[in-house]
Amino acid sequence: MRVLLTALVVLGMVVATTARAGDLTNGKQVYAEYCLECHGEKGKGDGPEAADLEKKPADYTDKAKMA
């Protein structure tokens, strides 16, 4: 019984890790396509299109504002 339970826990961890890795890759692609131009490479709101906007894009690295 313990062996089966251990195997199920390990399998669950592998599946969860794989799902997160896929989400991270997808998230990077979505950010590059929809956010990077305004928010910049590091998320500081300093992308190449930021200067053309009436309101400055959010700085995603500002922990106080993002809380």
Contacts in CASP RR format, 6 or more apart in sequence:
PFRMAT RR
TARGET T0000
AUTHOR 0000-0000-0000
METHOD contacts of the structure
MODEL  1
MRVLLTALVVLGMVVATTARAGDLTNGKQVYAEYCLECHGEKGKGDGPEA
ADLEKKPADYTDKAKMA
31 39 0 8 1.000
35 43 0 8 1.000
36 47 0 8 1.000
37 47 0 8 1.000
37 48 0 8 1.000
37 49 0 8 1.000
38 45 0 8 1.000
38 47 0 8 1.000
38 49 0 8 1.000
38 50 0 8 1.000
38 53 0 8 1.000
38 57 0 8 1.000
39 45 0 8 1.000
39 46 0 8 1.000
39 47 0 8 1.000
39 50 0 8 1.000
39 57 0 8 1.000
39 58 0 8 1.000
39 60 0 8 1.000
40 46 0 8 1.000
40 47 0 8 1.000
40 48 0 8 1.000
40 50 0 8 1.000
40 57 0 8 1.000
41 47 0 8 1.000
42 61 0 8 1.000
43 59 0 8 1.000
43 60 0 8 1.000
43 61 0 8 1.000
44 59 0 8 1.000
44 60 0 8 1.000
44 61 0 8 1.000
45 56 0 8 1.000
45 57 0 8 1.000
45 58 0 8 1.000
45 59 0 8 1.000
45 60 0 8 1.000
47 57 0 8 1.000
50 56 0 8 1.000
50 57 0 8 1.000
58 65 0 8 1.000
58 66 0 8 1.000
59 65 0 8 1.000
60 66 0 8 1.000
END
